[in-house]
Amino acid sequence: MAESIPRIRRAEDIEYEPLDAADGLSKGVLVNEAYGAPNIALRKFVLDAGATVPEHTNEIEHEQYVLSGEYVVGIEGEEYTVAAGDTIHIPAGAVHWYRNEGDEEGVFLCAVPTGDDEIELVE
């Protein structure tokens, strides 16, 4: 394992890419193994106004912190409206989805264990 050293990444160095499976959702990787963090990946997501993310599962758990906006997150059949300052725990394997019914984008941080993660869309 490579030695972990302190690093700073500047906001202007973060690239955001749209996700294929979710129209209106983009992701920027803030920290992960490639940037010196061997255990945890921290990503920032932007959910556009009116955007939806289909039902899906991940092999790994998610911890999320809402930075701005308000949107609905569905987890295992329950719907929750979340807003800035709220935190969300999505267990590994839980069916979940997102819907932004508002006029503002929803922005959240998502921390996950590093390593592979298989995402499966729920039909």
Backbone as numpy.savetxt, mean C-alpha at the origin, in Angstrom:
# Nx Ny Nz CAx CAy CAz Cx Cy Cz
24.22 -12.00 4.22 23.37 -10.83 4.22 24.27 -9.59 4.22
23.93 -8.62 3.40 24.71 -7.39 3.33 24.52 -6.58 4.61
25.55 -5.85 4.96 25.49 -5.00 6.15 24.48 -3.88 5.92
23.66 -3.63 6.93 22.68 -2.56 6.85 23.33 -1.27 7.34
23.23 -0.22 6.53 23.81 1.07 6.89 22.74 2.15 6.82
22.86 3.22 7.60 21.87 4.30 7.53 21.86 4.93 6.13
20.67 5.29 5.66 20.53 5.93 4.35 19.39 6.94 4.40
19.48 7.92 3.55 18.42 8.91 3.37 18.02 8.87 1.90
16.71 8.80 1.65 16.22 8.92 0.27 15.40 10.19 0.21
15.68 11.02 -0.74 14.97 12.28 -0.90 13.67 12.06 -1.67
12.67 12.85 -1.32 11.35 12.72 -1.94 11.43 12.78 -3.46
12.29 13.65 -3.97 12.38 13.80 -5.43 13.00 12.58 -6.11
13.58 11.67 -5.33 14.19 10.46 -5.90 13.22 9.28 -5.96
12.03 9.44 -5.38 11.04 8.35 -5.36 10.25 8.38 -6.67
10.22 7.24 -7.36 9.44 7.12 -8.59 8.12 6.41 -8.30
7.04 6.97 -8.81 5.71 6.39 -8.63 5.26 5.77 -9.94
4.76 4.54 -9.84 4.32 3.81 -11.03 2.89 3.34 -10.84
2.07 3.45 -11.89 0.71 2.91 -11.80 0.75 1.39 -11.72
-0.22 0.83 -11.00 -0.30 -0.63 -10.88 -1.25 -1.17 -11.94
-0.83 -2.24 -12.60 -1.61 -2.82 -13.70 -3.01 -3.27 -13.28
-3.11 -3.90 -12.10 -4.37 -4.51 -11.69 -5.36 -3.50 -11.12
-4.92 -2.26 -10.91 -5.78 -1.29 -10.26 -5.70 0.06 -10.97
-6.73 0.39 -11.72 -6.76 1.66 -12.43 -6.91 2.79 -11.42
-5.96 3.73 -11.41 -6.05 4.86 -10.49 -5.26 4.68 -9.21
-4.40 3.66 -9.13 -3.56 3.45 -7.95 -2.11 3.45 -8.40
-1.29 4.26 -7.74 0.14 4.26 -8.04 0.93 4.01 -6.77
2.15 3.49 -6.96 2.98 3.07 -5.83 4.39 3.60 -6.00
4.94 4.10 -4.90 6.34 4.47 -4.83 7.00 3.68 -3.71
8.12 3.04 -4.01 8.85 2.28 -2.98 9.78 3.26 -2.27
9.55 3.45 -0.97 10.36 4.38 -0.18 11.62 3.69 0.34
11.44 2.50 0.90 12.55 1.73 1.47 12.26 0.25 1.26
13.28 -0.51 0.89 13.19 -1.96 0.83 14.61 -2.52 0.83
14.75 -3.79 0.51 16.07 -4.41 0.51 17.07 -3.67 -0.38
16.59 -3.20 -1.54 17.48 -2.50 -2.48 17.99 -1.18 -1.90
17.29 -0.65 -0.92 17.69 0.62 -0.32 18.18 0.43 1.12
18.64 -0.77 1.45 19.31 -1.00 2.72 18.46 -1.50 3.87
17.20 -1.81 3.64 16.33 -2.30 4.73 16.10 -3.80 4.55
16.75 -4.64 5.33 16.67 -6.08 5.10 15.36 -6.74 5.54
14.57 -6.09 6.38 13.40 -6.76 6.96 12.04 -6.19 6.57
11.98 -4.90 6.31 10.70 -4.25 6.07 10.78 -3.38 4.81
9.71 -3.44 4.02 9.57 -2.55 2.87 8.50 -1.52 3.22
8.78 -0.26 2.92 7.83 0.82 3.15 7.51 1.44 1.80
6.20 1.43 1.48 5.76 1.96 0.20 4.72 3.05 0.43
4.59 3.97 -0.53 3.57 5.01 -0.47 2.65 4.81 -1.66
1.35 4.77 -1.38 0.34 4.57 -2.42 -0.52 5.81 -2.55
-0.92 6.11 -3.78 -1.84 7.20 -4.07 -3.04 6.60 -4.80
-4.23 6.73 -4.18 -5.47 6.22 -4.74 -6.26 7.43 -5.26
-6.34 7.55 -6.58 -6.99 8.70 -7.19 -8.46 8.80 -6.80
-9.00 10.02 -6.84 -10.43 10.22 -6.64 -11.19 9.36 -7.65
-12.19 8.63 -7.17 -13.00 7.78 -8.04 -12.39 6.42 -8.36
-11.18 6.16 -7.91 -10.50 4.90 -8.24 -10.98 3.74 -7.36
-10.88 2.54 -7.92 -11.16 1.32 -7.16 -10.04 0.32 -7.39
-9.80 -0.48 -6.39 -8.83 -1.57 -6.48 -9.63 -2.86 -6.27
-9.55 -3.81 -7.18 -10.39 -5.01 -7.07 -10.00 -5.89 -5.88
-10.93 -6.76 -5.52 -10.67 -7.72 -4.45 -9.44 -8.55 -4.79
-8.56 -8.70 -3.79 -7.35 -9.49 -3.99 -6.82 -9.97 -2.65
-5.87 -10.87 -2.71 -5.19 -11.35 -1.52 -3.68 -11.18 -1.72
-2.96 -11.12 -0.61 -1.51 -11.11 -0.62 -1.03 -12.20 0.33
0.12 -12.78 0.03 0.69 -13.81 0.91 1.23 -13.23 2.20
1.49 -11.93 2.23 2.09 -11.30 3.41 1.14 -10.28 4.02
1.33 -10.03 5.31 0.50 -9.03 6.00 0.87 -7.62 5.55
-0.05 -6.67 5.79 0.15 -5.25 5.47 -0.17 -4.43 6.71
0.63 -3.42 6.97 0.32 -2.42 7.97 0.25 -1.09 7.22
-0.86 -0.38 7.36 -1.04 0.84 6.58 -1.36 2.02 7.50
-0.90 3.20 7.07 -1.17 4.45 7.78 -1.67 5.45 6.75
-2.86 6.00 6.96 -3.47 6.93 6.01 -2.87 8.32 6.24
-2.25 8.86 5.20 -1.64 10.19 5.27 -2.64 11.30 4.96
-3.49 11.08 3.95 -4.45 12.13 3.57 -5.61 11.52 2.81
-6.69 12.28 2.73 -7.87 11.84 2.01 -8.75 10.94 2.86
-9.78 10.42 2.22 -10.71 9.49 2.86 -11.15 8.49 1.79
-11.20 7.21 2.14 -11.60 6.17 1.20 -12.14 4.98 1.97
-12.69 4.05 1.25 -13.25 2.83 1.85 -12.29 1.69 1.58
-12.00 0.92 2.62 -11.22 -0.31 2.46 -12.12 -1.46 2.91
-12.19 -2.49 2.07 -12.94 -3.69 2.42 -11.96 -4.77 2.83
-12.25 -5.41 3.96 -11.40 -6.51 4.44 -12.32 -7.64 4.88
-12.19 -8.78 4.21 -12.95 -9.98 4.57 -14.45 -9.69 4.70
-14.99 -8.94 3.71 -16.43 -8.71 3.67 -16.94 -7.53 4.48
-16.10 -6.90 5.29 -16.48 -5.71 6.06 -15.92 -4.47 5.37
-16.69 -3.38 5.39 -16.25 -2.12 4.81 -15.92 -1.13 5.92
-14.80 -0.41 5.76 -14.36 0.58 6.73 -14.01 1.87 5.98
-14.55 2.99 6.42 -14.14 4.28 5.88 -12.97 4.75 6.71
-11.85 5.06 6.03 -10.64 5.48 6.72 -10.24 6.87 6.25
-9.54 7.59 7.13 -9.10 8.95 6.82 -7.74 9.19 7.46
-7.18 10.35 7.17 -5.85 10.71 7.65 -5.70 10.40 9.15
-4.61 9.72 9.48 -4.31 9.36 10.86 -4.75 7.97 11.26
-5.61 7.33 10.44 -6.07 5.97 10.74 -5.00 4.95 10.36
-5.01 3.83 11.06 -4.12 2.72 10.74 -4.95 1.49 10.40
-4.37 0.63 9.58 -5.07 -0.56 9.08 -4.11 -1.74 9.16
-4.59 -2.87 9.67 -3.83 -4.12 9.63 -4.60 -5.09 8.73
-3.94 -5.57 7.69 -4.54 -6.55 6.78 -3.74 -7.83 6.93
-4.34 -8.87 7.53 -3.61 -10.13 7.73 -3.24 -10.79 6.40
-2.20 -11.57 6.41 -1.80 -12.35 5.24 -2.97 -13.21 4.78
-3.23 -13.21 3.49 -4.29 -14.04 2.92 -5.69 -13.45 2.99
-5.87 -12.30 3.64 -7.21 -11.70 3.76 -7.63 -11.08 2.43
-8.87 -11.32 2.03 -9.42 -10.68 0.83 -9.66 -9.21 1.18
-9.11 -8.30 0.35 -9.29 -6.88 0.60 -9.34 -6.10 -0.71
-9.85 -4.87 -0.64 -10.04 -4.02 -1.80 -10.16 -2.57 -1.33
-10.14 -1.62 -2.26 -10.22 -0.20 -1.95 -11.16 0.50 -2.91
-11.82 1.57 -2.40 -12.70 2.38 -3.23 -12.63 3.83 -2.73
-12.28 4.74 -3.62 -12.23 6.15 -3.25 -13.41 6.86 -3.88
-14.42 7.14 -3.07 -15.65 7.78 -3.55 -15.56 9.30 -3.49
-14.47 9.83 -2.93 -14.35 11.27 -2.72 -13.78 12.01 -3.91
-13.59 13.31 -3.70 -13.05 14.20 -4.73 -11.54 14.40 -4.58
-10.97 13.86 -3.50 -9.54 14.01 -3.25 -8.87 12.64 -3.30
-7.59 12.64 -3.66 -6.86 11.37 -3.65 -6.67 10.91 -2.21
-6.61 9.59 -2.04 -6.27 8.99 -0.75 -4.82 8.56 -0.80
-4.05 8.93 0.20 -2.63 8.62 0.22 -2.33 7.84 1.49
-1.62 6.71 1.33 -1.28 5.93 2.52 0.09 5.29 2.41
0.70 5.07 3.58 1.94 4.32 3.67 1.58 2.87 3.94
2.36 1.96 3.40 2.13 0.54 3.61 3.47 -0.13 3.92
3.55 -0.75 5.10 4.75 -1.48 5.50 4.46 -2.97 5.39
5.40 -3.70 4.79 5.28 -5.15 4.63 6.63 -5.79 4.88
6.63 -7.07 5.25 7.92 -7.77 5.34 8.57 -7.83 3.96
9.89 -7.76 3.92 10.58 -7.87 2.63 10.47 -9.29 2.10
10.76 -9.45 0.84 10.70 -10.78 0.21 9.58 -10.85 -0.78
9.36 -12.03 -1.28 8.34 -12.24 -2.32 6.94 -12.14 -1.75
6.03 -11.68 -2.58 4.62 -11.60 -2.22 3.82 -11.92 -3.47
2.98 -12.92 -3.37 2.12 -13.26 -4.49 0.77 -12.60 -4.29
0.34 -11.82 -5.30 -0.95 -11.15 -5.27 -1.90 -11.92 -6.18
-3.07 -12.27 -5.63 -4.07 -12.98 -6.44 -5.34 -12.18 -6.48
-5.84 -11.90 -7.69 -7.14 -11.26 -7.81 -8.22 -12.27 -7.49
-9.28 -11.81 -6.81 -10.39 -12.67 -6.47 -11.42 -12.53 -7.58
-11.82 -13.64 -8.16 -12.78 -13.60 -9.27 -14.19 -13.43 -8.76
